[in-house]
Amino acid sequence: MNGFFKDIKEDKILLRGSILTLSVVFLSFISIGLFYSKLPPFLPLFNQMPWGEERIQKTVWIFIVPGIALIIFAINLIFEKFIYKKIPLMARIFSITALLISILGFLFIFRTINIVL
């Protein structure tokens, strides 16, 4: 397993991107955990849907946002491993993309919690 992360450890952009992505996802889980008991039973998670019942979901669904960010990070990490030797720039783009998705997910969670409370 150490050989899998060798390229990521050597490239500063990949290493920082991975650490920041995991930190933001962890911060998302922590913020949800802190405010979960204060949240109402239903949250407006699907803001693009028409107004009504389609727009709201049970509070537990808020965990899907950092979960998806974590899955995207894992998939991008695998792609980074296989692409880094041939196209290092593309691997860095994958890392930055995962970071951007995790930051946007955190902002969505923060905004949703802030609106409801």
N, CA and C atoms as an extended XYZ file, in Angstrom:
351
Properties=species:S:1:pos:R:3:atomname:S:1:resname:S:1:resid:I:1 pbc="F F F"
N         0.823       -1.191        0.000 N   MET     1
C         0.000        0.000        0.000 CA  MET     1
C         0.867        1.255        0.000 C   MET     1
N         2.049        1.164        0.563 N   ASN     2
C         2.932        2.314        0.605 CA  ASN     2
C         3.355        2.727       -0.798 C   ASN     2
N         3.541        1.751       -1.703 N   GLY     3
C         3.897        2.061       -3.077 CA  GLY     3
C         2.774        2.782       -3.809 C   GLY     3
N         1.541        2.556       -3.378 N   PHE     4
C         0.394        3.207       -4.008 CA  PHE     4
C         0.431        4.714       -3.788 C   PHE     4
N         0.853        5.140       -2.605 N   PHE     5
C         0.859        6.559       -2.263 CA  PHE     5
C         2.213        7.225       -2.505 C   PHE     5
N         3.168        6.521       -3.088 N   LYS     6
C         4.509        7.067       -3.285 CA  LYS     6
C         4.486        8.310       -4.164 C   LYS     6
N         3.785        8.237       -5.301 N   ASP     7
C         3.728        9.385       -6.213 CA  ASP     7
C         3.012       10.560       -5.577 C   ASP     7
N         1.989       10.272       -4.800 N   ILE     8
C         1.223       11.341       -4.167 CA  ILE     8
C         2.064       12.049       -3.102 C   ILE     8
N         2.885       11.295       -2.391 N   LYS     9
C         3.745       11.892       -1.369 CA  LYS     9
C         4.823       12.763       -1.984 C   LYS     9
N         5.288       12.409       -3.165 N   GLU    10
C         6.364       13.156       -3.801 CA  GLU    10
C         5.883       14.464       -4.430 C   GLU    10
N         4.661       14.505       -4.922 N   ASP    11
C         4.126       15.700       -5.573 CA  ASP    11
C         3.424       16.565       -4.530 C   ASP    11
N         3.889       17.798       -4.359 N   LYS    12
C         3.337       18.677       -3.329 CA  LYS    12
C         1.874       19.029       -3.588 C   LYS    12
N         1.523       19.236       -4.847 N   ILE    13
C         0.150       19.608       -5.163 CA  ILE    13
C        -0.807       18.457       -4.851 C   ILE    13
N        -0.422       17.239       -5.232 N   LEU    14
C        -1.267       16.081       -4.946 CA  LEU    14
C        -1.385       15.845       -3.440 C   LEU    14
N        -0.278       15.986       -2.735 N   LEU    15
C        -0.294       15.758       -1.292 CA  LEU    15
C        -1.158       16.792       -0.582 C   LEU    15
N        -0.953       18.059       -0.899 N   ARG    16
C        -1.742       19.112       -0.253 CA  ARG    16
C        -3.215       19.015       -0.631 C   ARG    16
N        -3.479       18.720       -1.894 N   GLY    17
C        -4.864       18.565       -2.328 CA  GLY    17
C        -5.567       17.432       -1.604 C   GLY    17
N        -4.857       16.317       -1.437 N   SER    18
C        -5.452       15.166       -0.752 CA  SER    18
C        -5.689       15.458        0.727 C   SER    18
N        -4.725       16.072        1.357 N   ILE    19
C        -4.865       16.391        2.787 CA  ILE    19
C        -5.994       17.402        3.006 C   ILE    19
N        -6.043       18.434        2.172 N   LEU    20
C        -7.100       19.434        2.317 CA  LEU    20
C        -8.482       18.847        2.025 C   LEU    20
N        -8.562       17.987        1.034 N   THR    21
C        -9.843       17.358        0.712 CA  THR    21
C       -10.342       16.518        1.879 C   THR    21
N        -9.470       15.694        2.425 N   LEU    22
C        -9.867       14.878        3.573 CA  LEU    22
C       -10.223       15.741        4.777 C   LEU    22
N        -9.511       16.837        4.963 N   SER    23
C        -9.804       17.742        6.077 CA  SER    23
C       -11.177       18.383        5.933 C   SER    23
N       -11.500       18.823        4.725 N   VAL    24
C       -12.795       19.463        4.495 CA  VAL    24
C       -13.932       18.451        4.654 C   VAL    24
N       -13.741       17.244        4.149 N   VAL    25
C       -14.768       16.207        4.302 CA  VAL    25
C       -14.945       15.867        5.786 C   VAL    25
N       -13.849       15.752        6.509 N   PHE    26
C       -13.916       15.481        7.947 CA  PHE    26
C       -14.612       16.624        8.673 C   PHE    26
N       -14.314       17.859        8.290 N   LEU    27
C       -14.960       19.024        8.881 CA  LEU    27
C       -16.460       19.030        8.583 C   LEU    27
N       -16.831       18.562        7.408 N   SER    28
C       -18.255       18.457        7.055 CA  SER    28
C       -18.967       17.471        7.967 C   SER    28
N       -18.361       16.292        8.156 N   PHE    29
C       -18.964       15.307        9.051 CA  PHE    29
C       -19.059       15.836       10.480 C   PHE    29
N       -18.032       16.539       10.923 N   ILE    30
C       -18.035       17.098       12.286 CA  ILE    30
C       -19.141       18.140       12.437 C   ILE    30
N       -19.263       19.041       11.458 N   SER    31
C       -20.279       20.090       11.568 CA  SER    31
C       -21.687       19.500       11.548 C   SER    31
N       -21.898       18.468       10.746 N   ILE    32
C       -23.208       17.806       10.757 CA  ILE    32
C       -23.442       17.158       12.114 C   ILE    32
N       -22.428       16.500       12.646 N   GLY    33
C       -22.566       15.845       13.941 CA  GLY    33
C       -22.865       16.810       15.067 C   GLY    33
N       -22.275       18.007       15.005 N   LEU    34
C       -22.497       18.991       16.062 CA  LEU    34
C       -23.928       19.537       16.062 C   LEU    34
N       -24.480       19.733       14.882 N   PHE    35
C       -25.793       20.365       14.794 CA  PHE    35
C       -26.924       19.396       14.504 C   PHE    35
N       -26.632       18.108       14.394 N   TYR    36
C       -27.654       17.140       13.989 CA  TYR    36
C       -28.843       17.116       14.942 C   TYR    36
N       -28.599       17.192       16.229 N   SER    37
C       -29.706       17.112       17.194 CA  SER    37
C       -30.587       18.364       17.159 C   SER    37
N       -30.060       19.485       16.673 N   LYS    38
C       -30.828       20.734       16.622 CA  LYS    38
C       -31.592       20.900       15.314 C   LYS    38
N       -31.318       20.048       14.330 N   LEU    39
C       -31.958       20.181       13.020 CA  LEU    39
C       -33.385       19.650       13.061 C   LEU    39
N       -34.270       20.226       12.229 N   PRO    40
C       -35.644       19.714       12.159 CA  PRO    40
C       -35.669       18.348       11.479 C   PRO    40
N       -36.792       17.633       11.539 N   PRO    41
C       -36.848       16.283       10.960 CA  PRO    41
C       -36.709       16.259        9.434 C   PRO    41
N       -37.021       17.371        8.758 N   PHE    42
C       -36.896       17.443        7.312 CA  PHE    42
C       -36.093       18.672        6.929 C   PHE    42
N       -35.249       18.523        5.883 N   LEU    43
C       -34.404       19.617        5.406 CA  LEU    43
C       -34.635       19.852        3.917 C   LEU    43
N       -34.505       21.107        3.465 N   PRO    44
C       -34.609       21.378        2.023 CA  PRO    44
C       -33.273       21.066        1.331 C   PRO    44
N       -33.119       19.850        0.862 N   LEU    45
C       -31.848       19.441        0.263 CA  LEU    45
C       -31.827       19.577       -1.255 C   LEU    45
N       -32.951       19.412       -1.900 N   PHE    46
C       -32.998       19.459       -3.361 CA  PHE    46
C       -33.580       20.798       -3.792 C   PHE    46
N       -32.753       21.813       -3.801 N   ASN    47
C       -33.216       23.172       -4.055 CA  ASN    47
C       -33.601       23.423       -5.509 C   ASN    47
N       -33.216       22.552       -6.416 N   GLN    48
C       -33.567       22.729       -7.824 CA  GLN    48
C       -34.957       22.185       -8.151 C   GLN    48
N       -35.521       21.434       -7.238 N   MET    49
C       -36.853       20.861       -7.453 CA  MET    49
C       -37.916       21.933       -7.199 C   MET    49
N       -39.130       21.718       -7.745 N   PRO    50
C       -40.211       22.673       -7.474 CA  PRO    50
C       -40.566       22.687       -5.987 C   PRO    50
N       -41.152       23.775       -5.570 N   TRP    51
C       -41.497       23.942       -4.163 CA  TRP    51
C       -42.501       22.873       -3.750 C   TRP    51
N       -42.222       22.251       -2.615 N   GLY    52
C       -43.139       21.237       -2.103 CA  GLY    52
C       -42.386       20.075       -1.505 C   GLY    52
N       -43.058       18.925       -1.456 N   GLU    53
C       -42.493       17.754       -0.805 CA  GLU    53
C       -41.282       17.178       -1.530 C   GLU    53
N       -41.182       17.398       -2.835 N   GLU    54
C       -40.038       16.868       -3.587 CA  GLU    54
C       -38.729       17.522       -3.157 C   GLU    54
N       -38.849       18.696       -2.590 N   ARG    55
C       -37.673       19.486       -2.239 CA  ARG    55
C       -37.060       19.084       -0.892 C   ARG    55
N       -37.833       18.500       -0.029 N   ILE    56
C       -37.341       18.188        1.313 CA  ILE    56
C       -37.079       16.692        1.467 C   ILE    56
N       -36.156       16.379        2.356 N   GLN    57
C       -35.817       14.992        2.690 CA  GLN    57
C       -35.592       14.901        4.193 C   GLN    57
N       -35.516       13.682        4.671 N   LYS    58
C       -35.233       13.478        6.091 CA  LYS    58
C       -33.844       14.008        6.415 C   LYS    58
N       -33.654       14.380        7.656 N   THR    59
C       -32.408       15.002        8.092 CA  THR    59
C       -31.198       14.104        7.860 C   THR    59
N       -31.360       12.800        7.949 N   VAL    60
C       -30.241       11.883        7.799 CA  VAL    60
C       -29.622       11.980        6.396 C   VAL    60
N       -30.389       12.463        5.415 N   TRP    61
C       -29.890       12.572        4.047 CA  TRP    61
C       -28.784       13.610        3.910 C   TRP    61
N       -28.586       14.455        4.899 N   ILE    62
C       -27.529       15.462        4.803 CA  ILE    62
C       -26.140       14.803        4.822 C   ILE    62
N       -26.070       13.579        5.352 N   PHE    63
C       -24.793       12.858        5.364 CA  PHE    63
C       -24.372       12.394        3.973 C   PHE    63
N       -25.271       12.433        3.024 N   ILE    64
C       -24.929       11.978        1.681 CA  ILE    64
C       -23.964       12.952        0.989 C   ILE    64
N       -24.004       14.215        1.351 N   VAL    65
C       -23.148       15.219        0.705 CA  VAL    65
C       -21.669       14.948        0.985 C   VAL    65
N       -21.229       14.846        2.250 N   PRO    66
C       -19.808       14.519        2.444 CA  PRO    66
C       -19.477       13.093        2.020 C   PRO    66
N       -20.469       12.205        2.036 N   GLY    67
C       -20.242       10.836        1.566 CA  GLY    67
C       -19.906       10.806        0.082 C   GLY    67
N       -20.644       11.568       -0.708 N   ILE    68
C       -20.365       11.651       -2.137 CA  ILE    68
C       -19.012       12.302       -2.377 C   ILE    68
N       -18.690       13.338       -1.613 N   ALA    69
C       -17.380       13.987       -1.749 CA  ALA    69
C       -16.252       13.003       -1.433 C   ALA    69
N       -16.469       12.150       -0.442 N   LEU    70
C       -15.459       11.151       -0.085 CA  LEU    70
C       -15.317       10.090       -1.173 C   LEU    70
N       -16.411        9.681       -1.768 N   ILE    71
C       -16.361        8.706       -2.862 CA  ILE    71
C       -15.659        9.301       -4.076 C   ILE    71
N       -15.966       10.544       -4.402 N   ILE    72
C       -15.296       11.204       -5.530 CA  ILE    72
C       -13.806       11.333       -5.257 C   ILE    72
N       -13.437       11.641       -4.012 N   PHE    73
C       -12.023       11.721       -3.661 CA  PHE    73
C       -11.336       10.379       -3.866 C   PHE    73
N       -11.974        9.301       -3.437 N   ALA    74
C       -11.375        7.967       -3.585 CA  ALA    74
C       -11.224        7.582       -5.055 C   ALA    74
N       -12.224        7.868       -5.852 N   ILE    75
C       -12.147        7.558       -7.285 CA  ILE    75
C       -11.053        8.390       -7.946 C   ILE    75
N       -10.991        9.671       -7.609 N   ASN    76
C        -9.943       10.524       -8.169 CA  ASN    76
C        -8.558       10.091       -7.713 C   ASN    76
N        -8.449        9.591       -6.502 N   LEU    77
C        -7.164        9.108       -6.003 CA  LEU    77
C        -6.686        7.908       -6.820 C   LEU    77
N        -7.596        7.044       -7.167 N   ILE    78
C        -7.246        5.888       -8.007 CA  ILE    78
C        -6.825        6.360       -9.400 C   ILE    78
N        -7.587        7.303       -9.965 N   PHE    79
C        -7.211        7.838      -11.271 CA  PHE    79
C        -5.850        8.528      -11.222 C   PHE    79
N        -5.597        9.277      -10.143 N   GLU    80
C        -4.303        9.948       -9.987 CA  GLU    80
C        -3.162        8.946      -10.013 C   GLU    80
N        -3.348        7.832       -9.347 N   LYS    81
C        -2.302        6.817       -9.272 CA  LYS    81
C        -1.940        6.288      -10.655 C   LYS    81
N        -2.951        6.011      -11.465 N   PHE    82
C        -2.681        5.413      -12.767 CA  PHE    82
C        -2.263        6.430      -13.820 C   PHE    82
N        -2.628        7.685      -13.649 N   ILE    83
C        -2.346        8.695      -14.666 CA  ILE    83
C        -1.061        9.474      -14.375 C   ILE    83
N        -0.622        9.509      -13.124 N   TYR    84
C         0.458       10.414      -12.724 CA  TYR    84
C         1.735       10.230      -13.545 C   TYR    84
N         2.130        9.023      -13.804 N   LYS    85
C         3.382        8.786      -14.540 CA  LYS    85
C         3.309        9.315      -15.975 C   LYS    85
N         2.135        9.212      -16.605 N   LYS    86
C         1.996        9.626      -18.000 CA  LYS    86
C         1.645       11.105      -18.134 C   LYS    86
N         0.656       11.555      -17.342 N   ILE    87
C         0.176       12.936      -17.439 CA  ILE    87
C         0.048       13.522      -16.029 C   ILE    87
N         1.125       14.061      -15.474 N   PRO    88
C         1.050       14.598      -14.108 CA  PRO    88
C         0.065       15.760      -13.960 C   PRO    88
N        -0.087       16.563      -15.005 N   LEU    89
C        -1.011       17.689      -14.926 CA  LEU    89
C        -2.445       17.215      -14.734 C   LEU    89
N        -2.814       16.155      -15.420 N   MET    90
C        -4.168       15.617      -15.293 CA  MET    90
C        -4.404       15.077      -13.881 C   MET    90
N        -3.397       14.448      -13.294 N   ALA    91
C        -3.524       13.961      -11.921 CA  ALA    91
C        -3.724       15.124      -10.952 C   ALA    91
N        -3.027       16.225      -11.189 N   ARG    92
C        -3.190       17.406      -10.336 CA  ARG    92
C        -4.586       18.012      -10.510 C   ARG    92
N        -5.092       17.980      -11.731 N   ILE    93
C        -6.444       18.488      -11.975 CA  ILE    93
C        -7.469       17.638      -11.230 C   ILE    93
N        -7.274       16.318      -11.218 N   PHE    94
C        -8.165       15.446      -10.451 CA  PHE    94
C        -8.129       15.799       -8.964 C   PHE    94
N        -6.941       16.073       -8.454 N   SER    95
C        -6.799       16.410       -7.041 CA  SER    95
C        -7.501       17.727       -6.714 C   SER    95
N        -7.321       18.722       -7.551 N   ILE    96
C        -7.951       20.024       -7.331 CA  ILE    96
C        -9.478       19.902       -7.477 C   ILE    96
N        -9.927       19.073       -8.403 N   THR    97
C       -11.359       18.871       -8.586 CA  THR    97
C       -11.989       18.248       -7.339 C   THR    97
N       -11.338       17.250       -6.772 N   ALA    98
C       -11.850       16.630       -5.550 CA  ALA    98
C       -11.899       17.649       -4.413 C   ALA    98
N       -10.878       18.506       -4.329 N   LEU    99
C       -10.867       19.549       -3.302 CA  LEU    99
C       -12.017       20.529       -3.521 C   LEU    99
N       -12.232       20.937       -4.747 N   LEU   100
C       -13.309       21.873       -5.048 CA  LEU   100
C       -14.674       21.272       -4.717 C   LEU   100
N       -14.881       20.020       -5.045 N   ILE   101
C       -16.157       19.353       -4.747 CA  ILE   101
C       -16.373       19.259       -3.239 C   ILE   101
N       -15.322       18.952       -2.494 N   SER   102
C       -15.481       18.860       -1.036 CA  SER   102
C       -15.762       20.234       -0.423 C   SER   102
N       -15.136       21.287       -0.949 N   ILE   103
C       -15.397       22.639       -0.437 CA  ILE   103
C       -16.824       23.061       -0.751 C   ILE   103
N       -17.273       22.796       -1.974 N   LEU   104
C       -18.650       23.142       -2.334 CA  LEU   104
C       -19.660       22.344       -1.508 C   LEU   104
N       -19.352       21.090       -1.224 N   GLY   105
C       -20.218       20.292       -0.363 CA  GLY   105
C       -20.285       20.857        1.044 C   GLY   105
N       -19.125       21.281        1.561 N   PHE   106
C       -19.108       21.882        2.896 CA  PHE   106
C       -19.920       23.172        2.921 C   PHE   106
N       -19.793       23.994        1.880 N   LEU   107
C       -20.568       25.233        1.825 CA  LEU   107
C       -22.069       24.945        1.746 C   LEU   107
N       -22.446       23.910        1.007 N   PHE   108
C       -23.848       23.514        0.941 CA  PHE   108
C       -24.358       23.104        2.317 C   PHE   108
N       -23.576       22.312        3.027 N   ILE   109
C       -23.975       21.873        4.371 CA  ILE   109
C       -24.075       23.066        5.310 C   ILE   109
N       -23.071       23.931        5.272 N   PHE   110
C       -23.051       25.113        6.143 CA  PHE   110
C       -24.257       26.006        5.865 C   PHE   110
N       -24.559       26.215        4.597 N   ARG   111
C       -25.688       27.054        4.216 CA  ARG   111
C       -27.013       26.429        4.639 C   ARG   111
N       -27.146       25.137        4.428 N   THR   112
C       -28.386       24.448        4.804 CA  THR   112
C       -28.609       24.505        6.307 C   THR   112
N       -27.568       24.242        7.063 N   ILE   113
C       -27.688       24.298        8.529 CA  ILE   113
C       -27.980       25.714        8.984 C   ILE   113
N       -27.324       26.672        8.362 N   ASN   114
C       -27.517       28.077        8.741 CA  ASN   114
C       -28.931       28.550        8.426 C   ASN   114
N       -29.507       28.095        7.326 N   ILE   115
C       -30.864       28.494        6.948 CA  ILE   115
C       -31.899       27.923        7.911 C   ILE   115
N       -31.725       26.651        8.268 N   VAL   116
C       -32.743       25.993        9.092 CA  VAL   116
C       -32.658       26.424       10.552 C   VAL   116
N       -31.473       26.717       11.008 N   LEU   117
C       -31.355       27.134       12.423 CA  LEU   117
C       -31.460       28.626       12.460 C   LEU   117
